[in-house]
């Protein structure tokens, strides 16, 4: 059939780049139908899941998040992505590495297991990681691994309803509300070159982080928020973590600790799409809890955030290779988009 592969490209495709013809309702559910492999040769981005929810402080269920995000990504693999107008996999070599295995019955081993999982990827390749949670605690060992490779302190760009800097001096605790307290204390991140976006819960000490609270973002809009992010982070190596509860529960009900007054999908995606000039060293999308979702609203939003992150990586690769970068275009109502 014209040399094309029809169906199950996740295990039938032999190359890392390109796409296959799939029925959106069928087939192996890798992220955006990428090839399942642990061969890191020539890979630009490794997609991986960490199905942990033992660190939650309210509703559990995020252990099922990686599977839900993969399942919600099927439509994104069908067409060129909007508003980018391209298939990122024409240029970007992306694999689905599968999930990090850890022993949930020996919780004291989990942090080191996740860290080693990441180190096995980023120290044995030049690939960036795009990781799916799982609860937000997973970002702590991921930061440990990335700081070991790229040097510390890193900058952190953190989208969330919660600051996650509440005090916790117990070395072995699993808590998805305290890991950035520990990351700052450990020197993994520099709070002065880091930004937290969408926050709408209170802490008596935000530990020097630059706070872009949800009301400010909603009132000032995408352009002002993006400008503030660049002013704070500059060209510092930055790890981006997107907790899906940054979105208002109207747009992301399927999460463990929902908080009203958040960002809508348009605003969040608009911000993400404008971050291509940041020096991004790693990314994650966390806290999708499908048991509380409705019609996959939350998982679909998370899949779109992740896909836009991949488009940022594609543009960075094309630009560094001297090619022309396609950027998102936005038009007022009634205007005709270019052909």
N, C-alpha and C positions, 0 to 999 in steps of 0.2 A: 504494500500500500504506500507507494511513493517513497519508500525508505524510512517512513516515519514510524515511531512507536506509538501504538494505540493502547493506552491503559497501563496502570501499575508501573509508571516510570520510577517510583520510589525504589524498586529493586531491579527493574529491567533496563533502565538507562545505563549505558556504559560510560558516558562522559559526564563531567561535572557541570558543564554549562548547557544552555538550551532548555527547552520545555518539551513536554510530550502532550499528545492528545488524550484527554481524560473526560469521562463522564463525571460531572461534579458530584453526583450522588453515589459514586462507587469507587472502589479501588483502595489501595494502601494509603493510609492517612499520615504520611510524613508532612512536615510543614511545607506548604506550597508545592507538594509533590517532588521535593528534592530527593536525591538519591540517599538511601540509608547506607552509610559506610562509616568506618573508623579509620580509613586511609586518609591521612592529612596532606598528602602530596598535592601541591598546586591549589590548595583550598584557600579562598579569601575569607569566608565567614563560616563558622561552625554553629549550627543551631543545636541546642541541647536542652533537655528538660531536667529539672530537679523537683521531683514530686513530694515535697516535704510540707506538712502542715502541723508538726508537733510543737511549733513555736507560737501558735496563734493564741491570742488573749480573749477571743470571743468565739465566733462561729468557725468550726473546722470545715474542711472540704477542699482546700486549695491543692491538696495532693493530686487531685484530678484535673488541675488547671492545664498542665502541659498537653494532655490528651485532648482537652476541649479546644485549646488554641489551634492545635494541628487540624482538628476536625472542622473548625470554623474557617480555615484558610483555603478551602477547596475552590471557592469562587474567585479568590484572588489569583489563583494559578490559571484561570481560564482566559483572561484578556490582558492586554497591556494595562499597566496600573494607572489609575487616575490620581492626581492630575499630571503625572510624570510623562505619560505618553510612550512608555517603553516597557519592554520585558527586561527586568534587571538581570536576568540569568543569561541574556545574550553576552554580557560582559563580565558578570560576577560569578565566581565559582563558589557555590554554597552547598553544603551537605547537611543532612540531618544525622547527627551523631547518636541519636537515641537519648536515653535518660541516664543520669547518674544513679548508680546503684549504691545504696547504703543500707545498713541494718537498723531498721526502725526500732528494734527491740534492744539496741545498745546505743541509746541517744548520745552518750558521751563521746561516741566515735564519729558522729555525723559531721560536725564542723570540719574536722581534718579530712574526712572522706571527700566532702564537696571541694575543699581547697585543692586536694590532690587531683581530683577529676579535672578541675580547671587548669592546673599546672601541666598535666599530661597533654593538654591540648595546646596551650599557648607557649609552652617552652619547647615543644617539639615541632612547631610550625610558625609561620608568619601570619596565621589566621587570627581574625578577631572572633570573639564569642558573642552570640546572641542567645541568651538563656531565658527559659520560661520557668516561672514558679508555678506552684509552690508558694509558700508564704514568704514574707519579705526578709526573714532572717537569712535566706540564702545569699543575699547580697554581701553579707559580712565576710564569709569565707571566699566569695568571689573577689571581693576587694583585696583580701589578703594575697590571693594569687596574683592579681593584676599589679598590685604594688610591688610584689617580688620581681615581676618581669620589667615593669616600666619605671620603677623607682617611686619612692614615696617622699612627700605626700602627693597624692593625686587630687584633682578637683572632682567634685561630685555634682552632677545635675540630677536632682531628685524631684520627681513628680509624685504627689501624694496628698492625701487629706491629713496625714499625721507626720509630725516632724521626726519621730523615731529617735529622739535624743533624750529620752527619760533616763534617769540615773540607774546604772546597773553595774556593780563592781564585782559580781560573782563571775569568775573566769569561765566556768563551764555552762552557764545558763543558756537556755534556748528561749529567746524572747524576741518577737518581731517588732517590738516597740522600743528597743534599746540598742540596736546594733550600730547606729551611727554615733551614739554616745561613746561606745567602745572604739569605733573606727577613729574618732577624733582623738580619744585618749591614747590610742595606739600609734598615732601619727600617720595613719593610712591616708587620711584626707585632710586637706587644708580648708578649714571653714571659711576663711577670708576670700578664697577663690572658688567657693562652692555656692550653689543656689538651690533653694527648696521652693517648688512651684505648686500652688494650689492648696497650701496648708490652711486648714480651718479647724484645728484643735489647739488647745493652749498648753504651753509649757512655761514654767517660771524662769527657765534658762534655756535659750535656744543655742547656746554654746558658740556664739559668734557667727553662726551661719547667716547668709543673706536670705531674708525671708520675702518671698513674693506670694503673699497671702491670696487665697482665692478671691475675696472681694476686690482686691486691687487688680488682679488679672482680669476679672470679669468687667470691671469698670473701665480699665485702660486699654484692653484689647491685645491682639496678637502682636502688632508691630512694636508697641512699647515694651511688651514682655520680652520679646526676642532681643531688642536693643539692650535691655537691662541684663539679660543673660550674657550677651557678648561682652558687655562692660565688666562684668564680674569675673568671667572665666578666661577671657582672652584666648591665648594660644596654649594654655596649660593642658597637659594630658588630662582628659576628663572621662569619667565613667558615668554613663547615663542609666538611671534606674527609674522605671515607670511602674508605679503601683496603680493598678487599674481603679482603685477607689479615689484617685485624683479626680476622676469623672464623677459628676453628680449621680446619685442613685437612679435618677430617671434614665441615665444613659449606661449605667453599669450596676444593675441590682445584684449581680452574682458575685458578691465579694463578702469577706468575713466581717468587716467593720465599716459599713457604709455611713457616710456623713452628708447630710443635705448641704446645698450651697456650693457645689463644686463646679468644675469646668464642664462645658458641653463638648460633644465630640468634635464639632467644627473648630472650636478654639484650640483644643489639645492637639489635633492633627495639624492645624495651621502652624502651631509653634514647632512641633517636631519637624515638619517639612522645611523649616527655615534654618535648621541647625547644621547645614552641610559644611560650614567653614570652621566648625569646632574640630579640635584635635581629639577625636573619639578613639578610646582604646578598648572599650567594652560596653555592652548593653544588656539590659534585662527587662522583662515584662513579668510582673508578679501579681499574686493575690486574686487570680481568677478562681472563683469557687462555684462550679457549675450547678451544684445542688440548689443554689439560691437564684439561679439565672432564669430568665424567661425568654423563650424562643431564641436562645443563644445570643442575646443582645450583648452581653458582657464579653463573651468569647470572641464575637465578631469584631468588637471594638479593639480588643487586645491584638487580634490578628492583623488588623489594619495598622495599628501603631507599629507592630513588628515589621510589617512589609515596608512601611515608610522608612524605618531605620535601615533596612537593606538598601533602599533606594539612595539614601545618603551615602552608604558605603560604595554603591555602584558609581555614583557621580565622583566620589573622591578618587576611585581607581581610574576612571576614564580621564579625569582632569590630570592626574599625575602622569598618565601615559601620553599626554599631549592631544587628546581628543576633545571634541566639543561636548560640553555638558548640557544636557537638557534640564531645564529648571521648571518647577511648577508655574503655571500661568493662572492668573485669576482675572476674571472679567466681571464688569457690572452687568446687571440684568439687562437683556436686550442686545448686548454686544455679541458679535460673532467671533468665536474662537478661530485662530488661524488653522489652515489645513496642514 
